[in-house]
Amino acid sequence: IIHPSQIDIVHNSYKVDKKDVKIAKELIGTKNAIISYNGAMYEKSTHINWAKIVIKREQIYGTI
C-alpha cells in the first residue's frame, strides 16, 4: 500500500465468503474426522488450520 486510500481495498480482499465461514465453524465444532458440504469432503486433521484462519479473518475483516 502506498496511499491511505488503498487500505479499504486491501482489507476487503481479506473478507471471507459466508459459505467458508459455515464450513469452518462446522469443522471446528464437530467430533467427526470428516464432514461433507455440497459434495466436497473436508478432513478435520487436514483442514483445521484453514478453518481457524477463516474464522479469524471473519472476526477481523468480515464476510462477503
N, C-alpha and C positions, 0 to 999 in steps of 0.2 A: 504494500500500500504506500503510495507516495502522496496522497492527498486525503484529508479527512472525509471528503465526500464519498470516498470509496469504502468506508467502514461498513455501512449498511449492506453494500453489495457482497462483501466478504462474509459478513455474519449470516446473510440469507443463504449463502451457499452451504452453510453448515447445518441448516434446518434438516430435519429428518421426516421421511414420509410416515404418515399415521399408520399405515399398514406395517411398516417395520417396527414401530413402537409396540403395536399389538403383539406381533410375533415375539419381540424381545421380552415383553412382560410375561407372556405365556411361557416362554422357555425358561426364564429365571424362576418363575413360580411353580413349575411342575417338578414332580419327583421322577417322572418318566425320563428315560435316556434319550428318547426320540419323540418329536412332535411332527405333525403334518399340517401344512397350511396351503390351501389352494393347489394341492398336488405336489408341493415341494416338501422335502424332508429336512428337518433341522435336528442335528445331533447335539445334545447338550454339551458334551465334552469338547466338541469342535467349535460350536458357535457361541459359547457362553461369554467369551471376551468381546465378541462383536455385539452381543446383546447389552452388555454393560456400557459399552461406548455409545450405543444408540440411546439408551436411557439418559446418560449424562448429557449428550448433545441435545436431547429434547428439553432437559431441565435448563440448559444454558441458552439455547437458540430458538427453541420451539419447534413446531411442526409445519409441514406444508400440506 
